[in-house]
């Protein structure tokens, strides 16, 4: 008998119907209460993740506008610094392909403080007191 044994939690089912494509594109969420400037983090034909300093509340309707397209949407979840939107109508797959080609996410660049080459790990340093 294992009284305090931890059981494995049941896996959470995936709620998305369509896979998302990772992008990095400037975008604006247009709302009557004021526009929010931010970035598209990922997108699918049904929705997107929008990164912004002050995301709108859940349930707010807006127009998500980026360089190649604009779509009516509704905020369906909010976390600090980001929100998820669901498009009123699915957007064409061609729009996502064009956006992925124009604004790919790519690897995140990390620059060393000493001006060394990015991507090469520095040797570990020991701090002696």
C-alpha positions as CSV (number, residue, x, y, z in Angstrom):
1,X,0.0,0.0,0.0
2,X,1.4,3.3,-1.0
3,X,-0.5,5.9,1.0
4,X,1.3,9.0,-0.2
5,X,2.4,7.8,-3.6
6,X,1.8,10.3,-6.4
7,X,-0.3,8.9,-9.3
8,X,0.2,10.2,-12.8
9,X,-2.4,12.8,-13.7
10,X,-4.6,12.2,-16.6
11,X,-3.3,13.9,-19.8
12,X,-5.2,17.0,-20.8
13,X,-6.8,16.6,-24.1
14,X,-5.7,19.0,-26.9
15,X,-8.5,21.5,-27.6
16,X,-7.1,22.9,-30.8
17,X,-8.5,21.5,-34.0
18,X,-5.7,22.9,-36.2
19,X,-2.0,23.1,-35.5
20,X,-0.4,26.5,-35.0
21,X,2.4,28.0,-37.1
22,X,5.1,29.9,-35.2
23,X,5.7,33.5,-36.5
24,X,7.1,36.8,-35.3
25,X,5.1,39.7,-36.8
26,X,4.1,43.1,-35.6
27,X,0.3,43.3,-35.2
28,X,-2.4,45.6,-33.8
29,X,-5.6,44.7,-32.0
30,X,-8.2,47.3,-32.9
31,X,-10.9,47.8,-30.3
32,X,-13.4,50.6,-29.5
33,X,-11.7,51.0,-26.1
34,X,-8.3,51.6,-27.6
35,X,-5.8,49.8,-29.8
36,X,-3.2,47.4,-28.5
37,X,0.1,47.1,-30.3
38,X,1.9,43.8,-30.0
39,X,3.2,40.8,-31.9
40,X,1.8,37.6,-33.4
41,X,3.5,34.7,-31.7
42,X,1.7,31.9,-33.4
43,X,-1.3,31.5,-35.7
44,X,-3.6,29.0,-37.3
45,X,-6.7,29.2,-39.5
46,X,-8.9,29.4,-36.4
47,X,-6.9,31.7,-34.0
48,X,-3.7,33.2,-32.8
49,X,-1.6,34.1,-29.8
50,X,-1.0,37.8,-29.4
51,X,1.8,39.2,-27.2
52,X,1.1,42.7,-25.8
53,X,1.9,44.6,-22.6
54,X,-1.7,44.9,-21.5
55,X,-3.9,42.2,-23.0
56,X,-7.7,42.9,-23.2
57,X,-10.2,41.0,-21.1
58,X,-11.6,37.7,-22.0
59,X,-14.7,38.0,-24.3
60,X,-13.6,41.3,-26.0
61,X,-14.3,41.5,-29.7
62,X,-11.6,43.1,-31.9
63,X,-10.0,43.2,-35.3
64,X,-6.5,41.7,-35.4
65,X,-4.6,43.6,-38.0
66,X,-1.1,42.7,-39.3
67,X,0.8,43.6,-42.5
68,X,-0.8,41.1,-44.8
69,X,-4.3,40.6,-43.4
70,X,-6.9,41.6,-40.8
71,X,-9.5,39.4,-39.2
72,X,-12.4,39.8,-36.8
73,X,-11.7,37.9,-33.5
74,X,-12.7,37.3,-29.9
75,X,-10.3,37.0,-27.0
76,X,-10.8,33.6,-25.5
77,X,-8.0,33.4,-22.9
78,X,-5.7,35.9,-21.2
79,X,-2.4,35.4,-19.4
80,X,0.1,38.1,-18.3
81,X,1.5,39.7,-21.4
82,X,-0.4,37.7,-23.9
83,X,-3.9,36.5,-25.0
84,X,-5.4,34.0,-27.3
85,X,-7.9,35.0,-29.9
86,X,-10.4,32.9,-32.0
87,X,-11.2,34.2,-35.4
88,X,-14.9,34.7,-36.3
89,X,-14.3,33.0,-39.6
90,X,-11.3,30.7,-40.5
91,X,-8.6,32.6,-42.4
92,X,-7.2,31.1,-45.6
93,X,-4.2,28.8,-45.3
94,X,-2.5,30.9,-48.0
95,X,-2.5,33.9,-45.6
96,X,-0.7,31.8,-42.9
97,X,1.9,30.5,-45.5
98,X,2.6,34.1,-46.7
99,X,2.9,35.3,-43.1
100,X,5.3,32.4,-42.2
101,X,7.4,33.2,-45.2
102,X,7.5,37.0,-44.5
103,X,7.9,36.8,-40.7
104,X,9.4,33.5,-39.6
105,X,10.0,33.0,-35.9
106,X,13.5,31.4,-36.4
107,X,15.9,30.8,-33.6
108,X,16.2,33.3,-30.8
109,X,19.5,35.2,-30.9
110,X,21.4,35.4,-27.7
111,X,24.3,37.8,-27.5
112,X,27.1,37.5,-24.9
113,X,27.8,40.4,-22.6
114,X,31.5,40.3,-23.6
115,X,30.6,40.8,-27.3
116,X,31.5,37.2,-28.2
117,X,29.9,35.3,-30.9
118,X,26.2,34.3,-30.3
119,X,25.4,30.7,-30.1
120,X,28.8,29.5,-28.7
121,X,28.5,28.6,-25.0
122,X,31.0,30.3,-22.7
123,X,33.0,28.2,-20.2
124,X,31.5,28.1,-16.7
125,X,32.9,30.5,-14.2
126,X,33.4,29.9,-10.5
127,X,32.9,32.7,-8.1
128,X,35.3,32.6,-5.2
129,X,34.4,34.5,-2.0
